Amino acid sequence: MSFDRGKTTITLINGQCFVWNSKQARFLREELRIVGTLCGSLPRAPMQNTHLGLPLQLMPEEVTLLLEKGLAEVVENTEDVITEEMKLEYKNKEKKSYKRQVELYTRERQEEIKRKLPQIIAGKKAKRNKVLDERRKNGEIIDDSEFEKEIEMTVEDVGIPTLQEASMLMEIPLACDPSTTTPVLVKWTYPKSDKEVLRYRVFRDLWDKGHYLTSGSKFGGDFIAYPGDPSRFHSLFIVVCKPHSASISGIELITMGRLGTNVKKTIVLSSVDENDKLCYTSLQWTGIS
Amino acid sequence: MPDGSWIQGKQIEKFHEEREKVLAEPRVQKKCDYVHGLWTNESRLVEIEHEGKSFWKNMGFTRNGRKFLHPEEALFLMEMNVLQVWYNFLPMSIEGAYCRFLGPTLTLEFHQVYAHLRRMGYVVIRHRGKLASRYEREIGLDKYQKKKERQLGDPMTSSLLTKKNSIEELAQMEGLENCVTDKMCEHEKVAGEEIVASENSQIKMDCAASIEKAHSQETEIGGNEEMGSSLILQSHMNSIKDSAECLNDNVTSLSPVDDNILTTFKHSDATNSAFSSESRNASGFQYKSSAWDFRKIAFPNFGAECGDVIKIQRSESNLTPGHVVCELDCYDFNRMAHINKKKDKKKDLERDRKLKFSNNNSRFSSYQNSRNWSEYKVCLYNWRSNNWRQDQFPHLFADGLQPLVRPELATSTEAILQQLQVIKSSTKPPRNSKADPPAVLPHFDVYSPNKKFKKTNPGTPDFRVIVMRCDESPPDLKTISDIDVYFDDDVPLHCAVVDAGTVMFNTLSFFTLPTEVSLG
């Protein structure tokens, strides 16, 4: 099965959507303002939570938007039946990798030896002279010219131990090997319920207006809207989706207003009105006493 | 705010460039440095060939002599570049691991919370159930569970996440618990009354146990050990607040113990059965009462003998271990040769005694003849109330309006506060060690980074974690209070809410309203 390589591949695993490619992750954020959440550990510094690595987990709204724009496809990985050839192929691959590593290792060592050849020769000379000195002390007659003799040496004369197979480098790959798994397109059904439809409408509208949107659960809302890339700018709005006719209790109003003030953001109540138009209401704590 | 300037655009571009580079970094390692594991779809576990030094201390478990890792552990280790997992003779990628590992035994949220806590350095294990009751912890019995639990392997493998299986889960847990309590009973037999005796409130038992210990040891090693144990006894006495004053009475209060021993041990039986009755019913374990008849054993009477040398009669041969033979009929035990060998220390002790007790002799003499600890306490109380009579401050108690705290009740800061308290602060349900397991159990037990951590005997966790999705509702307050009552160990319960890859923690904890205490 062949896919459009220009599209971002979104893998559906257990109902959640992931992007596994760093180029695609960058493309989504830089060009499409789709932020997502990194949720793996960073290979360089795995024991911390401030900077995380791939995979990039996407909100369902983000996936629907990308699909509507025709910029992505949702796939599910299905295992191929593992044949003997595949196993053999892997073995060969590993062997090839080993051979290549041995080559590279040897070459690197040679370069190093070449750089350090003068030191090596000086060292050898010193060692020889020490032995000669010792023999002279013991009564042997050794000509002074023996001490001055040069040692002829080339790079090849220095032995290089071969790279052990156990110490060859291996990699834990991030994404699946395309030769052993087949991605299958799946149908994406979000949004389904009324609440989901409302959330998606709001998401889409705000995205169209140029905002960067992330999940709002950190601040108790549906989304958080950033004016620019979240790495450089603070968000200004907490978006809360409410059905147009749903009543809001006084206590809820106070809760939201207080929260918005405390985090210096504006609460945006968003809904779809009778004319099927999106309607935004901002809520702020006025502090009149 | 974004202003569309060239410099801002450049900065952001640079950021994206670097980010892409960092994200694209591979996980590379020498082949020999990897631990290799095998994934099996059926067990949904990863079997490892050899234990990695770095992680085996606080991860994985052994079953039938084979070493396994839970999928979340394996996935975390793969991300840490430590473990290479093989499936069908092919190495697994991290994406492949996500595809295979996530399923009925591991949800994504579960893994994300696990990895989040692990990355912070915490030791995270799947919830093990209730390991020990409050009483068991207080007397240190929770440190005595060993092999059996290890053999059980992993009690929670299959039922971890599915709430439907909770009945099964509970059954398993109960099994575990029984086993643990069983274990403890066994240890009890070995450690004997000594452990029980460490409870301060039961000083009587203290004396009895120490004396018994002293007795069994005397024939074995002579007087040396014995004096040691009577020193223990003294230190027991010391550890109780009032007992410093009681050192004089020590001698007198010990002598009647002989008579009381039988009742004392009955008492200890009762306490034992209090905490093990639950499991005993289930497992059919019967607690054996002591085979020793203490009425027939002649204990050396340290209290009555006043001199420095005490004569100790040879005990009956059936009380000594088989290989020990008593040659003499009577041993001379020089008290002064064993106690306080350093002379200056002895002087200090003597001086202290004089300082403390010489002035109070009149006060103590009235109840010098109290026969045991409780009688002494009663005496002390009576003395206090007699000596602090209202008529010392008659003007205060003359009217209808009287002080809230009577002088005779002011025995400690706590007692005063108790008197001053208008509203009872207890809103918590009463502690009940037999509480039923709650409907929802925590998912993880979390421990602070700790070198001494043992996965076979993890001890009391630093906090427990319940994992939930953003769109799920958390357990209701009743369930949470049930959990609190069930575990009965004041370990905070955290609720980890996961939404689209972000993990947020909230703590749910019961607390009593603080009482202000000013000392002085």
Chai-1 contact restraints between the chains, C-beta under 6 A:
chainA,res_idxA,chainB,res_idxB,connection_type,confidence,min_distance_angstrom,max_distance_angstrom,comment,restraint_id
A,I13,B,Y98,contact,1.0,0.0,6.0,A-B,restraint_1
A,I13,B,C99,contact,1.0,0.0,6.0,A-B,restraint_2
A,I13,B,L102,contact,1.0,0.0,6.0,A-B,restraint_3
A,N14,B,L102,contact,1.0,0.0,6.0,A-B,restraint_4
A,N14,B,L108,contact,1.0,0.0,6.0,A-B,restraint_5
A,Q16,B,L108,contact,1.0,0.0,6.0,A-B,restraint_6
A,W20,B,E95,contact,1.0,0.0,6.0,A-B,restraint_7
A,S22,B,E20,contact,1.0,0.0,6.0,A-B,restraint_8
A,S22,B,L23,contact,1.0,0.0,6.0,A-B,restraint_9
A,S22,B,A24,contact,1.0,0.0,6.0,A-B,restraint_10
A,R26,B,H16,contact,1.0,0.0,6.0,A-B,restraint_11
A,R26,B,E20,contact,1.0,0.0,6.0,A-B,restraint_12
A,E30,B,H16,contact,1.0,0.0,6.0,A-B,restraint_13
A,T37,B,A500,contact,1.0,0.0,6.0,A-B,restraint_14
A,T37,B,G501,contact,1.0,0.0,6.0,A-B,restraint_15
A,T37,B,T502,contact,1.0,0.0,6.0,A-B,restraint_16
A,C39,B,G501,contact,1.0,0.0,6.0,A-B,restraint_17
A,G40,B,E79,contact,1.0,0.0,6.0,A-B,restraint_18
A,S41,B,E79,contact,1.0,0.0,6.0,A-B,restraint_19
A,P43,B,E25,contact,1.0,0.0,6.0,A-B,restraint_20
A,P43,B,R27,contact,1.0,0.0,6.0,A-B,restraint_21
A,R44,B,E25,contact,1.0,0.0,6.0,A-B,restraint_22
A,P46,B,M80,contact,1.0,0.0,6.0,A-B,restraint_23
A,M47,B,R119,contact,1.0,0.0,6.0,A-B,restraint_24
A,N49,B,R119,contact,1.0,0.0,6.0,A-B,restraint_25
A,G53,B,L23,contact,1.0,0.0,6.0,A-B,restraint_26
A,L54,B,L23,contact,1.0,0.0,6.0,A-B,restraint_27
A,Q57,B,A500,contact,1.0,0.0,6.0,A-B,restraint_28
A,Q57,B,G501,contact,1.0,0.0,6.0,A-B,restraint_29
A,M59,B,A500,contact,1.0,0.0,6.0,A-B,restraint_30
A,N77,B,C99,contact,1.0,0.0,6.0,A-B,restraint_31
A,I82,B,N88,contact,1.0,0.0,6.0,A-B,restraint_32
A,K87,B,F89,contact,1.0,0.0,6.0,A-B,restraint_33
A,Y90,B,L90,contact,1.0,0.0,6.0,A-B,restraint_34
A,A166,B,K31,contact,1.0,0.0,6.0,A-B,restraint_35
A,A166,B,C32,contact,1.0,0.0,6.0,A-B,restraint_36
A,S167,B,K30,contact,1.0,0.0,6.0,A-B,restraint_37
A,S167,B,C32,contact,1.0,0.0,6.0,A-B,restraint_38
A,M168,B,K31,contact,1.0,0.0,6.0,A-B,restraint_39
A,L169,B,V28,contact,1.0,0.0,6.0,A-B,restraint_40
A,M170,B,K31,contact,1.0,0.0,6.0,A-B,restraint_41
A,E171,B,P26,contact,1.0,0.0,6.0,A-B,restraint_42
A,E171,B,V28,contact,1.0,0.0,6.0,A-B,restraint_43
A,I172,B,R27,contact,1.0,0.0,6.0,A-B,restraint_44
A,I172,B,M78,contact,1.0,0.0,6.0,A-B,restraint_45
A,P173,B,S93,contact,1.0,0.0,6.0,A-B,restraint_46
A,L174,B,I94,contact,1.0,0.0,6.0,A-B,restraint_47
A,A175,B,S93,contact,1.0,0.0,6.0,A-B,restraint_48
A,A175,B,E95,contact,1.0,0.0,6.0,A-B,restraint_49
A,C176,B,S93,contact,1.0,0.0,6.0,A-B,restraint_50
A,C176,B,E95,contact,1.0,0.0,6.0,A-B,restraint_51
A,C176,B,G96,contact,1.0,0.0,6.0,A-B,restraint_52
A,S215,B,D499,contact,1.0,0.0,6.0,A-B,restraint_53
A,S215,B,A500,contact,1.0,0.0,6.0,A-B,restraint_54
A,S217,B,C470,contact,1.0,0.0,6.0,A-B,restraint_55
A,S217,B,D499,contact,1.0,0.0,6.0,A-B,restraint_56
A,P227,B,M1,contact,1.0,0.0,6.0,A-B,restraint_57
A,P227,B,P2,contact,1.0,0.0,6.0,A-B,restraint_58
A,G228,B,P2,contact,1.0,0.0,6.0,A-B,restraint_59
A,D229,B,I12,contact,1.0,0.0,6.0,A-B,restraint_60
A,S231,B,F15,contact,1.0,0.0,6.0,A-B,restraint_61
